[in-house]
Amino acid sequence: MKTTYFDIKRIGLLLRRQAVLQSHIMVIAAGAIIGLLLMVYLLITYTTPYLDKEVFLGLFLPFFYFVGFLFSSRVFHELDTPEKGYVYLTLPAATVEKWFSGWVISAVFYIIFSWIVVILLNLFVLTVGDLLFDNTVVRISLFDETLWNNFRIYLILQSIFLFGASYFRRHNFLKTLLSLILFGFFISFFSGILGYLIFGTFDFSTIEPGSDVSAHLNFEETIPVLSRFCFNYVLAPVFLFISYISLRERQI
C-alpha cells in the first residue's frame, strides 16, 4: 500500500531500518578511523609539548568530510541492485519520507555523532597528555566556532553527494566526485571565456580600476559576494530538491 503523506512515526522506522542495515559498516569504519586518529594524537602528544586546535581539528576534519560524503553517497544504495531495490521500492512509505530519512541520517545524525566523537577524543587525549606525558593539549569547546563552521559547510556540500546517491547507479561517490571535477573545469572555462568577451583579456589585473567596464562590473567585489550567497543559501536547497526529484523518478 502506497501512502502520500508525511508521517513522523514512519520516518522513525525508516531511520531505524537504515541504521540496522548499515550498522556493521558504520561500526567498523568508525572504529578504524577513531583508532587511527587516537594513535596519531597520542604520538603527537608524546613527541611535542603542545597540541593546538589547528593540528587537532586539521587531522579530524579531513576524515569527517571524506566519511560523511562517502556515507551520503551510499544512503540509497539499495536501489543499485534489483533485489534490494524491489524491497526498498515496496516499503510502505512515501518518497518524501524515504528522502527525508536519508538526509537526516547522513547529515543531522552524522554531524551529531561526529560532534560527540571529536569532543570525547579531545577529552581523552587531553587527559592522557596531562597525566602521562605532562604535555598541554588544547581543549575543544562544545560549540567551537571552527568546528561548527565546518559542520555548516558539510551540511551544504553533503547535499551534492545526496543527489549523487539518488541519481547515479553504482559507484555513486566516484561518479559524484568526477562530476564535480568536470563541473569545476567547465565553470573555469566558461568564466575565462566570459571574462575575455567582456574585458578583451584573460589577465584581469591589467584592467584599470577607474575604467567604465570596471565601474559597472567590479569582479573583485560583486563576484565574491554573489558566490558566497549562492554557496550559503542556494546550493543546498537546490541539490536537496533535485535529489528528491531524482529519487522520486527512480521509484516510478
C-alpha positions as CSV (number, residue, x, y, z in Angstrom):
1,M,0.0,0.0,0.0
2,K,1.4,3.4,-1.0
3,T,1.0,6.5,1.1
4,T,1.5,10.1,0.1
5,Y,1.8,12.0,3.3
6,F,4.5,12.8,5.8
7,D,4.4,10.7,9.0
8,I,7.0,11.1,11.8
9,K,6.5,7.5,13.0
10,R,7.2,6.0,9.6
11,I,10.3,8.2,9.3
12,G,11.5,6.9,12.7
13,L,11.0,3.3,11.4
14,L,12.9,4.2,8.2
15,L,15.8,5.7,10.2
16,R,15.9,2.6,12.4
17,R,16.0,0.4,9.3
18,Q,18.8,2.4,7.8
19,A,20.8,2.2,11.0
20,V,20.4,-1.6,11.2
21,L,21.3,-2.2,7.6
22,Q,24.4,-0.1,7.7
23,S,25.4,-0.6,11.3
24,H,28.2,-3.2,10.7
25,I,29.9,-1.0,8.1
26,M,29.5,2.1,10.3
27,V,30.9,0.4,13.4
28,I,33.9,-1.0,11.5
29,A,34.7,2.3,9.7
30,A,34.2,4.4,12.9
31,G,36.3,2.1,15.0
32,A,39.2,2.1,12.4
33,I,39.2,5.9,12.0
34,I,38.9,6.7,15.7
35,G,41.7,4.2,16.5
36,L,43.9,5.7,13.8
37,L,43.2,9.3,15.0
38,L,43.8,8.3,18.6
39,M,47.2,6.8,17.8
40,V,48.2,9.9,15.8
41,Y,47.1,12.3,18.5
42,L,48.9,10.3,21.2
43,L,52.1,10.2,19.1
44,I,52.0,13.9,18.6
45,T,51.3,14.5,22.3
46,Y,54.2,12.3,23.2
47,T,56.7,14.0,20.8
48,T,55.6,17.6,21.1
49,P,55.0,19.8,24.2
50,Y,51.8,21.3,22.8
51,L,48.9,20.1,20.7
52,D,47.0,23.1,19.4
53,K,43.5,23.4,17.9
54,E,44.7,23.8,14.3
55,V,46.5,20.5,14.4
56,F,43.8,18.6,16.3
57,L,41.0,19.7,14.0
58,G,43.3,19.6,11.0
59,L,43.6,15.8,11.5
60,F,40.0,15.2,12.3
61,L,38.2,17.2,9.7
62,P,39.5,15.5,6.5
63,F,38.2,12.2,7.8
64,F,35.0,13.8,8.8
65,Y,34.3,15.2,5.3
66,F,35.5,12.0,3.5
67,V,33.5,9.6,5.5
68,G,30.4,11.8,5.5
69,F,30.4,12.2,1.7
70,L,31.0,8.5,1.2
71,F,28.2,7.7,3.6
72,S,25.9,10.2,1.9
73,S,26.7,8.6,-1.4
74,R,25.6,5.2,-0.1
75,V,22.4,6.2,1.7
76,F,20.2,4.9,-1.2
77,H,22.5,2.0,-2.1
78,E,19.6,-0.5,-2.1
79,L,18.4,1.0,-5.4
80,D,21.6,-0.1,-7.1
81,T,20.6,-3.8,-7.2
82,P,17.3,-5.2,-8.5
83,E,16.6,-7.5,-5.5
84,K,17.2,-4.9,-2.8
85,G,15.7,-2.2,-5.0
86,Y,12.4,-4.0,-5.2
87,V,12.3,-4.4,-1.4
88,Y,13.1,-0.7,-0.9
89,L,10.5,0.5,-3.5
90,T,7.7,-1.6,-1.9
91,L,8.3,-0.1,1.6
92,P,5.0,1.4,2.8
93,A,6.4,4.9,2.9
94,A,6.1,8.0,0.7
95,T,9.1,9.1,-1.4
96,V,9.5,12.3,0.6
97,E,9.7,10.2,3.8
98,K,12.5,8.0,2.3
99,W,14.3,11.0,1.0
100,F,14.0,12.9,4.4
101,S,15.2,9.9,6.4
102,G,18.2,9.5,4.1
103,W,19.1,13.2,4.6
104,V,18.6,13.1,8.4
105,I,20.8,10.1,8.9
106,S,23.6,11.2,6.6
107,A,23.5,14.9,7.6
108,V,22.0,15.6,11.0
109,F,22.7,12.3,12.8
110,Y,26.2,12.1,11.2
111,I,27.1,15.6,12.5
112,I,25.8,14.8,16.0
113,F,27.8,11.6,16.0
114,S,30.9,13.3,14.8
115,W,30.5,16.1,17.4
116,I,30.4,13.6,20.2
117,V,33.4,11.7,18.8
118,V,35.6,14.8,18.5
119,I,34.7,16.0,21.9
120,L,35.4,12.6,23.5
121,L,38.7,12.2,21.6
122,N,39.8,15.6,22.7
123,L,39.0,14.9,26.4
124,F,40.8,11.6,26.3
125,V,43.9,12.9,24.6
126,L,43.9,16.0,26.9
127,T,43.7,13.7,30.0
128,V,46.4,11.3,28.8
129,G,48.7,14.1,27.8
130,D,48.3,15.8,31.2
131,L,48.7,12.6,33.3
132,L,51.3,10.6,31.3
133,F,53.2,12.9,29.1
134,D,52.9,16.2,31.1
135,N,52.0,18.0,27.9
136,T,49.4,20.6,27.1
137,V,46.5,19.7,24.7
138,V,44.1,22.4,23.7
139,R,40.5,21.9,24.9
140,I,37.9,21.9,22.1
141,S,34.8,23.6,23.4
142,L,31.4,22.1,22.8
143,F,30.4,25.0,20.5
144,D,33.8,25.7,19.0
145,E,33.4,28.2,16.1
146,T,35.8,26.4,13.7
147,L,34.2,23.0,14.3
148,W,30.6,24.2,13.9
149,N,31.5,26.3,10.8
150,N,32.8,23.1,9.2
151,F,29.6,21.3,10.2
152,R,27.7,24.0,8.4
153,I,29.9,23.6,5.3
154,Y,29.4,19.9,5.4
155,L,25.6,20.4,5.5
156,I,25.9,22.4,2.3
157,L,28.3,20.1,0.4
158,Q,26.6,16.9,1.6
159,S,23.5,17.8,-0.4
160,I,25.6,17.3,-3.6
161,F,26.5,13.7,-2.6
162,L,22.9,13.0,-1.5
163,F,21.9,14.0,-5.1
164,G,24.6,11.6,-6.4
165,A,23.2,8.8,-4.2
166,S,19.7,9.3,-5.7
167,Y,20.7,9.9,-9.3
168,F,23.6,7.6,-10.1
169,R,23.6,3.8,-10.2
170,R,26.6,2.1,-8.6
171,H,29.9,3.8,-7.7
172,N,27.8,6.9,-6.6
173,F,30.7,8.5,-4.7
174,L,33.2,8.3,-7.5
175,K,30.7,9.4,-10.1
176,T,29.7,12.4,-8.0
177,L,33.3,13.3,-7.4
178,L,34.1,13.1,-11.1
179,S,31.1,15.2,-11.9
180,L,32.2,17.9,-9.5
181,I,35.7,17.9,-11.1
182,L,34.2,18.2,-14.6
183,F,31.8,20.9,-13.5
184,G,34.7,22.8,-11.9
185,F,36.6,22.7,-15.2
186,F,33.5,23.8,-17.1
187,I,32.9,26.8,-14.8
188,S,36.6,27.8,-15.0
189,F,36.5,27.6,-18.8
190,F,33.2,29.4,-19.1
191,S,34.3,32.2,-16.7
192,G,37.5,32.7,-18.6
193,I,35.7,33.0,-21.9
194,L,33.1,35.3,-20.4
195,G,35.8,37.5,-18.9
196,Y,37.6,37.7,-22.2
197,L,34.4,38.7,-24.1
198,I,33.7,41.4,-21.6
199,F,37.2,42.7,-20.9
200,G,39.1,41.6,-24.0
201,T,41.8,39.9,-22.0
202,F,42.4,36.9,-19.8
203,D,44.6,39.0,-17.5
204,F,42.1,40.9,-15.3
205,S,45.0,42.6,-13.4
206,T,45.6,44.8,-16.5
207,I,42.1,46.4,-16.1
208,E,42.3,49.9,-14.7
209,P,40.2,50.4,-11.6
210,G,38.8,53.7,-12.9
211,S,37.6,52.3,-16.3
212,D,33.9,52.3,-17.2
213,V,33.9,48.5,-17.5
214,S,35.5,48.1,-14.1
215,A,32.9,50.5,-12.6
216,H,29.9,48.6,-13.9
217,L,31.3,45.1,-13.5
218,N,33.6,45.1,-10.4
219,F,34.6,41.4,-10.2
220,E,36.6,42.0,-7.1
221,E,33.5,43.0,-5.1
222,T,30.5,41.6,-6.9
223,I,31.6,38.0,-7.8
224,P,32.8,37.0,-4.3
225,V,29.7,38.4,-2.6
226,L,27.5,36.6,-5.2
227,S,29.5,33.4,-4.8
228,R,29.2,33.4,-1.0
229,F,25.4,34.0,-1.2
230,C,24.9,31.1,-3.7
231,F,27.1,28.8,-1.6
232,N,25.5,29.6,1.7
233,Y,21.8,29.9,0.8
234,V,21.2,28.5,-2.7
235,L,23.4,25.4,-3.2
236,A,22.0,23.1,-0.6
237,P,18.3,23.8,-1.2
238,V,18.7,23.3,-5.0
239,F,20.6,20.0,-4.6
240,L,18.2,18.7,-1.9
241,F,15.3,19.4,-4.1
242,I,16.7,17.7,-7.2
243,S,17.9,14.8,-5.1
244,Y,14.2,14.3,-4.0
245,I,13.1,14.6,-7.7
246,S,15.7,12.0,-8.7
247,L,14.7,9.6,-6.0
248,R,11.0,10.0,-7.0
249,E,11.9,9.4,-10.7
250,R,13.7,6.2,-9.8
251,Q,10.7,4.9,-7.9
252,I,8.2,5.4,-10.8
